[in-house]
Amino acid sequence: MEFIVESDKENSADLQQQPLSPEMAIFYITQDTQRHPLLPELKSGGFRVTGKISTQCSLSGPISGELTVETSAVPIHSIDIQLFRVESVLLGEKIVTETSLVQTTQIADGDVCHNLTLPIYVILPRLLTCPTTLAGPFSVEFKVAIVISFQSELSKLHKKSDAKTPRLWLAMETSLLELVRTK
């Protein structure tokens, strides 16, 4: 049985006293920002997606931001926001890291209108997240990825794909996300 205990103690040094103002990272995703191979039609035709997304937010608040598809030669299949947990531990002289997908939220389905601002509003899963923790040899951190999936015949052949492995029909941008506990 799982249960959650919350406390409203006034003297807790770990909790921030005032509401957190979200810090935003400006991003742009183009064929030139991708570090993995892309479909030839994506490479030659090009695409540009811009926006901003939270890089720090409260556990009780959402990941927020916005994005705009400025141009895209290939129609878009979907746009997703993925939340990853990155756990690291120092083992001897090596750092062992394990990254796991926590949640995927689709914010657009199908080819979206160009130059239309789409809101990003993702509620964090309560039981699968915690404050970002850096405690000596152990750390729990989070990353948020914006994943754009383009329409392609090749993508239909690979329905099940690992979220951490970039595919020829995907473009993505990843950013660190600091989660904090606020009052």
FENSUL-V439323 format. One record per pair of residues at least 12 apart in sequence whose ideal C-beta (glycine too) atoms are under 6 Angstrom apart, sorted by the first residue. I is the first residue (numbers start at 1). J is the second residue. D is the distance in Angstrom with one decimal. If there is no record, write none. Layout:
i=(I | I)
j=(J | J)
d=(D | D)
//
This chain:
i=(15 | 15 | 16 | 20 | 20 | 22 | 22 | 23 | 23 | 24 | 25 | 25 | 25 | 26 | 27 | 28 | 29 | 29 | 29 | 30 | 31 | 31 | 34 | 36 | 37 | 38 | 39 | 39 | 39 | 41 | 42 | 45 | 46 | 47 | 48 | 48 | 49 | 49 | 50 | 51 | 51 | 51 | 52 | 53 | 53 | 55 | 56 | 58 | 58 | 59 | 59 | 62 | 62 | 62 | 63 | 63 | 64 | 64 | 65 | 66 | 66 | 66 | 67 | 68 | 69 | 69 | 74 | 75 | 75 | 76 | 76 | 76 | 77 | 77 | 77 | 78 | 78 | 78 | 79 | 79 | 79 | 80 | 80 | 80 | 81 | 81 | 81 | 82 | 82 | 82 | 82 | 83 | 83 | 83 | 84 | 84 | 84 | 85 | 85 | 85 | 86 | 86 | 87 | 88 | 89 | 89 | 90 | 101 | 102 | 103 | 105 | 107 | 129 | 131 | 131 | 131 | 132 | 132 | 142 | 142 | 143 | 143 | 144 | 144 | 145 | 145 | 146 | 147 | 147 | 148 | 149 | 150 | 152 | 155)
j=(181 | 183 | 182 | 58 | 182 | 54 | 57 | 55 | 56 | 52 | 53 | 55 | 175 | 52 | 173 | 50 | 49 | 171 | 173 | 48 | 43 | 46 | 171 | 166 | 168 | 168 | 152 | 168 | 169 | 74 | 74 | 73 | 73 | 72 | 70 | 71 | 67 | 69 | 68 | 66 | 67 | 68 | 65 | 65 | 120 | 175 | 178 | 180 | 182 | 179 | 181 | 121 | 122 | 123 | 122 | 144 | 120 | 121 | 120 | 117 | 119 | 120 | 118 | 117 | 112 | 114 | 150 | 111 | 151 | 111 | 112 | 150 | 149 | 150 | 151 | 106 | 109 | 149 | 107 | 108 | 148 | 104 | 106 | 147 | 105 | 107 | 122 | 104 | 145 | 147 | 163 | 102 | 103 | 144 | 99 | 101 | 143 | 100 | 102 | 142 | 99 | 141 | 140 | 139 | 137 | 138 | 137 | 163 | 128 | 125 | 122 | 120 | 179 | 179 | 180 | 181 | 178 | 179 | 177 | 179 | 174 | 176 | 175 | 177 | 172 | 174 | 173 | 170 | 172 | 171 | 170 | 169 | 169 | 169)
d=(5.8 | 5.0 | 4.8 | 4.9 | 5.1 | 4.6 | 5.4 | 4.9 | 4.4 | 4.4 | 5.9 | 4.6 | 5.1 | 5.0 | 4.9 | 4.5 | 4.4 | 5.3 | 4.9 | 5.0 | 5.4 | 5.4 | 5.6 | 3.8 | 5.9 | 5.9 | 5.9 | 4.8 | 5.7 | 5.5 | 5.6 | 2.4 | 5.7 | 4.1 | 4.4 | 5.0 | 5.9 | 5.2 | 5.5 | 5.2 | 3.2 | 5.9 | 5.0 | 3.6 | 6.0 | 5.8 | 4.3 | 6.0 | 4.3 | 5.5 | 5.4 | 5.1 | 5.7 | 5.3 | 4.2 | 6.0 | 5.9 | 5.6 | 4.0 | 5.2 | 5.5 | 5.9 | 5.4 | 5.1 | 5.3 | 5.4 | 4.6 | 4.1 | 4.6 | 4.9 | 6.0 | 5.9 | 4.4 | 6.0 | 4.8 | 5.7 | 5.3 | 4.9 | 5.3 | 4.0 | 5.4 | 5.3 | 5.1 | 4.6 | 4.8 | 5.9 | 5.2 | 5.0 | 4.4 | 5.8 | 6.0 | 4.5 | 4.6 | 5.8 | 5.4 | 5.8 | 4.4 | 5.3 | 5.2 | 5.9 | 5.0 | 4.6 | 5.4 | 4.7 | 6.0 | 5.2 | 3.5 | 4.5 | 4.9 | 5.4 | 4.7 | 6.0 | 5.9 | 5.5 | 5.6 | 4.9 | 4.8 | 5.1 | 4.4 | 5.6 | 5.4 | 5.9 | 5.6 | 4.5 | 5.3 | 4.4 | 4.9 | 6.0 | 4.7 | 4.6 | 5.6 | 4.9 | 4.0 | 4.5)
//
